[in-house]
Amino acid sequence: MKVWIDQDLCTGDGLCEEIADEVFFGKDDGLFYVKESTGNFGEEKLYDGDAHPAGPDGMARIPEGGLEAVIEAAEECPGECIFIEV
């Protein structure tokens, strides 16, 4: 399963990072993004010029055992901007 954030809807509240910091993180622009980390998957997912792009281009795999936290983050998000795909 994968997850992504629509930054156009993101309110910058940060609840997602509080709930599932292994998947979500904030950037200097005040918005939140998803990440794939070395600890979760064995390699860092890199893109041209930005390690974590916005929107569906920045889709990340949900780490094993992390689905429940990601669903909670999506449900609690005031911007309703977190999308989970199978």
Secondary structure, 3 states (H helix, E strand, C coil): CEEEECCCCCCCCCHHHHHCCCCEEECCCCCEEECCCHHHHCCCCCCCCCCCCCHHHHCEECCCCCHHHHHHHHHHCCCCCEEEEC
